[in-house]
Amino acid sequence: MAQFGISGDPRVSAAWQDRVIPDDTVKHQSNLRGRVSFGTRGPNTRTTQLFINFRDNVNLDAGYPPIGEVVEGMSVVDSLWKGYGEGAPAGRGPDQERIVTEGNRYLVLEFPKLDYIKTARVAK
C-alpha cells in the first residue's frame, strides 16, 4: 500500500496530533486494488493518514473500511517508489514519529527516493 498524510511541516503535524476523525457508518466495501482507506489505531482514531491499496488486501476489511477509490491514474500510484518497504520499526521505511517531529527535513535526508504529494484537489 502507499500510505500518506503526515504533514512535512512539524507545526502542522503538531496541530493534528491529538485530533481524531470519528468513524463513518461502515458500508461493506473491500480493500481491493485502488481503494483508499484511513490508517487507524482502532475505532474512532482516524487522523490525516490514508493509504491506497496496490493490490487486493481483503485481510484489512474489518478495521480499515474503504472511503474512496482511484478511478483514474492508478499507473501513477503504481509508479511510486516501493524500495523502502514497510515503515520503521517493521521495515526500512520512515519512522512516523520522526516524520511528525522532524518533517520533510528527516525524509529528504534519510529517504531521498521517496515520492511526495505536491498538490491535491477535490474533483466533483
C-alpha positions as CSV (number, residue, x, y, z in Angstrom):
1,M,0.0,0.0,0.0
2,A,1.0,3.6,-0.4
3,Q,0.5,5.5,2.8
4,F,0.4,9.2,3.1
5,G,-1.0,12.1,5.1
6,I,1.5,13.2,7.8
7,S,2.4,16.8,7.0
8,G,6.0,17.6,6.1
9,D,5.7,20.6,8.4
10,P,6.1,19.6,12.1
11,R,3.9,22.5,13.2
12,V,1.0,21.2,11.1
13,S,1.6,17.7,12.4
14,A,1.6,19.0,16.0
15,A,-1.8,20.7,15.4
16,W,-3.3,17.4,14.3
17,Q,-1.5,15.2,16.9
18,D,-4.4,14.9,19.3
19,R,-7.3,15.3,16.9
20,V,-9.3,12.4,15.6
21,I,-12.0,11.9,12.9
22,P,-14.9,9.8,14.1
23,D,-15.6,6.7,12.1
24,D,-18.3,6.8,9.5
25,T,-21.0,4.1,9.2
26,V,-19.3,1.2,7.5
27,K,-20.7,0.1,4.2
28,H,-19.2,-3.2,3.3
29,Q,-16.6,-2.5,0.7
30,S,-13.4,-4.4,0.4
31,N,-9.8,-3.2,0.3
32,L,-9.3,-4.0,-3.3
33,R,-6.6,-2.6,-5.6
34,G,-7.0,1.1,-5.9
35,R,-9.3,1.6,-2.9
36,V,-8.4,4.3,-0.4
37,S,-8.8,3.8,3.4
38,F,-7.8,5.7,6.5
39,G,-5.0,4.4,8.6
40,T,-6.2,3.9,12.2
41,R,-5.1,2.6,15.6
42,G,-8.6,1.3,16.3
43,P,-12.2,2.6,16.4
44,N,-12.6,6.4,16.2
45,T,-8.8,7.0,15.8
46,R,-8.6,8.2,12.2
47,T,-6.4,11.2,11.6
48,T,-4.8,12.6,8.4
49,Q,-3.3,9.4,7.3
50,L,-4.7,7.4,4.3
51,F,-3.5,4.6,2.2
52,I,-4.1,3.3,-1.3
53,N,-4.0,-0.4,-1.9
54,F,-1.5,-1.6,-4.6
55,R,-3.3,-5.0,-4.6
56,D,-6.3,-6.6,-3.0
57,N,-5.9,-6.5,0.8
58,V,-9.2,-8.1,2.0
59,N,-7.5,-9.0,5.2
60,L,-7.7,-5.3,6.1
61,D,-11.5,-5.1,5.6
62,A,-12.5,-5.5,9.3
63,G,-10.5,-2.5,10.6
64,Y,-10.0,-0.2,7.6
65,P,-13.2,0.3,5.6
66,P,-12.5,2.0,2.2
67,I,-13.7,5.6,1.8
68,G,-12.8,6.1,-1.9
69,E,-11.2,4.6,-5.0
70,V,-8.7,5.7,-7.5
71,V,-10.7,5.8,-10.7
72,E,-8.1,7.3,-12.9
73,G,-4.3,7.4,-12.7
74,M,-3.6,4.2,-10.9
75,S,-0.5,4.0,-13.1
76,V,0.8,7.0,-11.1
77,V,0.2,5.1,-7.8
78,D,1.9,2.0,-9.3
79,S,5.0,4.2,-10.2
80,L,5.6,5.3,-6.6
81,W,8.9,4.2,-5.1
82,K,8.4,1.0,-3.1
83,G,12.1,0.2,-2.3
84,Y,12.0,1.3,1.4
85,G,9.2,-1.2,2.2
86,E,7.3,-1.1,5.4
87,G,7.8,1.8,7.8
88,A,10.0,1.5,10.9
89,P,10.4,-0.5,13.0
90,A,9.0,-3.3,10.9
91,G,10.8,-2.3,7.8
92,R,13.3,0.2,6.3
93,G,10.7,2.9,5.6
94,P,10.3,6.2,7.5
95,D,9.5,6.3,11.2
96,Q,6.2,8.0,11.7
97,E,7.2,9.7,15.0
98,R,10.2,11.2,13.3
99,I,8.1,12.5,10.4
100,V,5.8,14.2,13.0
101,T,8.6,15.8,14.9
102,E,11.2,16.4,12.1
103,G,9.0,16.6,8.9
104,N,10.4,16.8,5.4
105,R,13.9,17.6,6.8
106,Y,14.1,14.0,8.1
107,L,12.5,12.5,5.0
108,V,14.7,14.3,2.4
109,L,17.9,13.4,4.3
110,E,17.1,9.7,5.1
111,F,14.8,8.8,2.2
112,P,16.0,10.5,-1.0
113,K,13.9,8.3,-3.3
114,L,10.6,8.9,-1.5
115,D,7.8,10.3,-3.6
116,Y,5.7,13.4,-2.4
117,I,2.3,14.8,-2.9
118,K,2.8,18.4,-4.0
119,T,-0.8,19.4,-4.6
120,A,-4.2,17.9,-4.2
121,R,-7.7,19.0,-5.2
122,V,-11.2,17.7,-4.8
123,A,-12.9,16.8,-8.1
124,K,-16.7,16.5,-8.3
